[in-house]
Amino acid sequence: MVTRPGRAEHVVDAPLTPPSSSQGLLEVFRRRYLLRLLVARELNARYAASFLGFLWSYINPLSQLFIYWFVLGKIVGMEDRVPGDFAVHVFCGLVVVHFFTETFAAGTRSIVRNKSLVQKMALPREMFPVASMLVSLFHVGPQLLILTVVCLFSGWVPDPVGLLALLLALAIAMVLGTALAILFSAANVFFRDFASAVGILTNFVRFGAPMIYPFTLVEERFGGFAPYYLLNPIADAVLLVQRAFWVGATPDPDATAAEHLPDHLFLYGLGGLAASLVVLAVAQAVFSRFENKVPERL
């Protein structure tokens, strides 16, 4: 303690740490109040000055469903290769793929888009990609509602195994999308090209999952190499959602599952989730390495 006339000053012998120092994702969820504010802010900004507002969450997926159903189902004739309702088959994939691609794309741009907050506030910067993921998850609700209503009209009956498949699929998309968003959001601070590259990558994701075509087509074309196709976690997630909804909406669910779903689907799904967690750990390590350089590059 250093004493001066009229007052005493305490001198702390401790290393200085940057104000943004955090414990990564753990610190994000410790500051849940800030996370909720960011999510609410993003949702309000998205629908500000919009006449239809939240209804766009229903209109966008429905418009995509109509395009795929009409072009691929009616014109190309893919519905002849898919038992049951081709629209349900497509929409099961849309739920997962749209969740993943929106998380990935919005999360990649999140830090640059919020640079004023990044420069002024001491908060874990992983919070921005995580908030983007939660906003995307918020929009999954309307899509699942539409899918549930359509399937109920097709004779679908919920079952515990299907619910487990749905939860596993959402977990894969959530973890992998967040991991890539964290990794690419840091890269996008240094080179803005990464935001454009993500748009190209998400195009491959849409066609790299059995959404607009059945998995049996992959087996026909690639034979013994088809299992390598299932190393894609998003493909596993799409098949899991199809197990949860589309299979039960077909005339013969048992025959559909046996013919159109791969063996050991849940093992592939668990493997995809484990791989996604590994990617998340790597993304967190890379992000922590470059985090303190973010403000100056912004």
Buried (B, 14 or more C-beta within 10 A) or exposed (E): EEEEEEEEEEEEEEEEEEEBEBEBBEBBEEBEEBBEEBBEBBBEEBBEEEEEEEEBBBEBBBEBBEEBBEEBBEEBEBBEBBBBBBBBBBBBBBBBBBBBBBBBBBBBBBBBBBBEBBEEEEBBBBBBBBBBBBBBBBBBEBBBEBBEEBBEEBEBEBBEEBEBBBEBBBBBBBBBBBBBBBBBBBBBBEEEEBBEBBEEBBEEBBEBBBBBBBBBBBBEEEEEEBBEBBEBBBBBBBBBBBBBBBBBBBEEBEEBBEEBBBEEBBEBBBBBBEBBBEBBEEBBEBBBEEBEEBBEEB
